[in-house]
Amino acid sequence: DVKVTQSSRYLVKRTGEKVFLECVQDMDHENMFWYRQDPGLGLRLIYFSYDVKMKEKGDIPEGYSVSREKKERFSLILESASTNQTSMYLCASSLGDTTYEQYFGPGTRLTVT
Amino acid sequence: SQKIEQNSEALNIQEGKTATLTCNYTNYSPAYLQWYRQDPGRGPVFLLLIRENEKEKRKERLKVTFDTTLKQSLFHITASQPADSATYLCALGTGTYKYIFGTGTRLKVLA
């Protein structure tokens, strides 16, 4: 079974803090993704990576950066957290192109106060 | 712009009935479409993928149809059970790696 784990289920941070969200997958998947999910807006892609050290912007990359130094690990970084980044963050991985399903982690509920 | 629409209203049905969820899309011609289930506080779980040349696909009590003329996919759960209560998301593949997700439809199966 593919397993995608995220470093925290719940996180509370203050405005202006630097925040790291980590994601690890154990199935040697090429692709990894970071989404945020907000009521009424659905899942929105922040960044994705199709190989180590490779990344591409998704639909809402502003205020975020990512790092993929190892194939199994994909980190999302909020350089200076703001209250509008309060959200559910979901990491996913997939084996290949979009004919393949995505496997999601349990999510991190981030609150920025 | 590309858009995916799912019923934003919750769908309540009686146990044993067939639930039908709708996914409509505009300004896009996907070659395939995926359906996911999401339980509260959890990540989505893949259910089915259907390709444009597969008008219908089944998996146990689940059935998905894909009408590229209407730009619509229907997702059916037959003999529904309270355990089927969840939010169901459709997703289109755009380009090689990117997916666009709908906002989901919340299904509640009443015992």
Interface residues (C-beta under 8 A of the other chain):
Chain A: V4 N31 Y35 G40 L41 G42 L43 L45 F48 Y50 E56 G58 L90 A92 S94 D97 T98 T99 E101 Q102 Y103 F104 G105 P106 G107 R109
Chain B: S8 Y32 Q34 G41 R42 G43 P44 V45 F46 L49 R51 L89 A91 G93 T94 G95 T96 Y97 K98 Y99 F101 G102 T103 G104
